[in-house]
Amino acid sequence: MSLNDLLLELDRLTRAEKLHVIQHLAHELESEERVTAQVGESKLGKQYDVWSPQDAGGAVATLHRLLQEHDQDNHDD
């Protein structure tokens, strides 16, 4: 059933039936949120390695040297 078909069927429901559908969907969403929160909580407290340029002295020196060479090449022209 497509979304449009579902919406047409919902339009045909009585007010009480529509409220029941809303209540059902709200409970479904609440359950999904609870599962999502539990998955998020299971990742709390874990440590992950993150790269930082702070310890990349060799890369900094290489970049600095390349920039100096680039500047010298541009000044020689």
N, C-alpha and C positions, 0 to 999 in steps of 0.2 A: 504494500500500500504506500503510495507516495504521500508526501507531506500535505499536498493540496487536497488529496482524498481524505486524509485524516482530519484536516481543518473543516472540510465540508461536513463530515460526520459529527464533529464536535459542535458545529453550529446547530445541528438538529436535536441535540440533547436538551433536556429540561434544565432549569436553573439548578436544581438539587443535584442532578447528574454531573453538571459542569463543576459544581463545588467539590463533588467527590473526586473527579478527575484531578482538580487542582490539588486537593489534599494528597492524593496518591503520588502525584509528581513531586510535591514538596518532600514527601518521605523518601522518595527515590533519590532526590538531590542531596538530602541530608545524609543518607547512607553513603553515597559516593564521596561526599566531603569528608566523612569520617574515615573512609579508606584512604583517601588522599592524604589526610593529616597524619594517619598512622605511618604511611610510607615515608613522609617527610620527617617524622620523629625518629624513624629508624636510622636515618642518615645523620642525625644530630650526634655530636660528640666524636665523630670519626675524623681522622686527619687525612688530608689530601696534599700531595706534593704540588707546589705551585712554583713555576720558574720565576726568578727575579733577576733583573740586570745587576743587582747589587753585587753578586758574586761572579760577574762576567767581565773581570778585568781585562782578559785577553781580547774580548770582543770590543771593548771600549778602546783599547790601544790600537787595534786594527782599524776601527772606524776613524779614529783621530788621525792616524797615518794616511789613510786614503783621502780624507778631507784636505789634509795639508798638501798632498800630491796634486789633488784636483785644483786647489788654489794656486799652486806653483805653475801648473800647466796653463791655467787661464791668464796668469800674469805674464807669462812668457810670450803670449800671442801679440 
